[in-house]
Amino acid sequence: MGSTRLPGKPLVDICGFPMIIQCLHRAEEAAVGPVVIACADPEIAEVVAAAGGEAVLTDPNLPSGSDRIQAALASFDPMGAHDAVVNLQGDLPTLDPSIVRATVAILDDPAVDIATAVCAITEESERENPNVVKAVIAGEAEAASGRALYFSRATIPAGPGSHFHHIGLYAYRRAALERFVTLPASQLEERERLEQLRALEAGMRIDAALVDTVPLGVDTPADLERARALLS
C-alpha cells in the first residue's frame, strides 16, 4: 500500500476489481492449487475476504517476498500438506495463467529446487535495460526449459544469440524455500540486487520454463492505464 510511484496500488481499480483481486483471479485460473494472498496490510486482507479469497497477514518488516511466502505458508499449511509453493507478485494483473502451469511443471524433475520462467528478448532496448533482468540458460535456445546458470542486469551472455528476459515468479519445493530463507544474503545477490543469486551461490538448482509473453508489472499510473486497456 505504501508504493511511492502508485500509492495504494494493490487496491486500484482495474475493470471493476481491485488489482489484487485481478491477480487472485489469474492465480485461480492457473488451477495448480489453493491460492492465498500474503499481505502486510489489513485493508488488503479485508478486500480479499470480501471477494471470497483467503489472505494471511504477515509481518510488514519481513525483508523479502520469499520470507513473506514462507511465513504465510507456515500459517496456512502448518502440517506440510503441500510440497511446493508458487510465489506470484501482486502487481501482475495481466499474467497469463499458462505461465504458472509451465513453471510448476518444471518441478516434475526431482533434481530442480526452484522453478521460474523466461521469455526470449525481441526488443533491442531490453537487452541494454538494467531494469530487465537477463537469465543465462543452459541448453538449446528453442528448448521448452533449461537450467539457469546466472541472472544479471547486464547484457549476458556475450556474443551473437538469444537473450532471455527473466519473469519474476518462482515455484519452490517446500524444503528449498525453507532452506533459502535461512541463508544469508550473498555477495552477488547484493551486488546485482537479485535475490535468486543467493540460491545459485548456495548450490541450489534453478530451472526456467521458456514462455511466449512477459506479464505487465504495474508500477506507475501509465502501467495502470495499460493494464486497464489490456484487461478491458
Rosetta blueprint (number, residue, H / E / L):
1 M L
2 G L
3 S L
4 T L
5 R L
6 L L
7 P L
8 G L
9 K H
10 P H
11 L H
12 V L
13 D E
14 I E
15 C L
16 G L
17 F E
18 P E
19 M H
20 I H
21 I H
22 Q H
23 C H
24 L H
25 H H
26 R H
27 A H
28 E H
29 E H
30 A H
31 A L
32 V L
33 G L
34 P L
35 V L
36 V L
37 I E
38 A E
39 C E
40 A L
41 D L
42 P H
43 E H
44 I H
45 A H
46 E H
47 V H
48 V H
49 A H
50 A H
51 A L
52 G L
53 G L
54 E L
55 A E
56 V E
57 L E
58 T L
59 D L
60 P L
61 N L
62 L L
63 P L
64 S L
65 G H
66 S H
67 D H
68 R H
69 I H
70 Q H
71 A H
72 A H
73 L H
74 A H
75 S H
76 F H
77 D L
78 P L
79 M L
80 G L
81 A L
82 H L
83 D L
84 A E
85 V E
86 V E
87 N E
88 L L
89 Q L
90 G L
91 D L
92 L L
93 P L
94 T L
95 L L
96 D L
97 P H
98 S H
99 I H
100 V H
101 R H
102 A H
103 T H
104 V H
105 A H
106 I H
107 L H
108 D H
109 D L
110 P L
111 A L
112 V L
113 D L
114 I E
115 A E
116 T E
117 A E
118 V E
119 C E
120 A E
121 I L
122 T L
123 E L
124 E H
125 S H
126 E H
127 R H
128 E H
129 N L
130 P L
131 N L
132 V L
133 V L
134 K E
135 A E
136 V E
137 I E
138 A L
139 G L
140 E L
141 A L
142 E L
143 A L
144 A L
145 S E
146 G E
147 R E
148 A E
149 L E
150 Y E
151 F E
152 S E
153 R L
154 A L
155 T L
156 I L
157 P L
158 A L
159 G L
160 P L
161 G L
162 S L
163 H L
164 F E
165 H E
166 H E
167 I E
168 G E
169 L E
170 Y E
171 A E
172 Y E
173 R E
174 R H
175 A H
176 A H
177 L H
178 E H
179 R H
180 F H
181 V L
182 T L
183 L L
184 P L
185 A L
186 S L
187 Q H
188 L H
189 E H
190 E H
191 R H
192 E H
193 R L
194 L L
195 E L
196 Q H
197 L H
198 R H
199 A H
200 L H
201 E H
202 A L
203 G L
204 M L
205 R L
206 I E
207 D E
208 A E
209 A E
210 L E
211 V E
212 D L
213 T L
214 V L
215 P L
216 L L
217 G L
218 V L
219 D L
220 T L
221 P H
222 A H
223 D H
224 L H
225 E H
226 R H
227 A H
228 R H
229 A H
230 L H
231 L H
232 S L
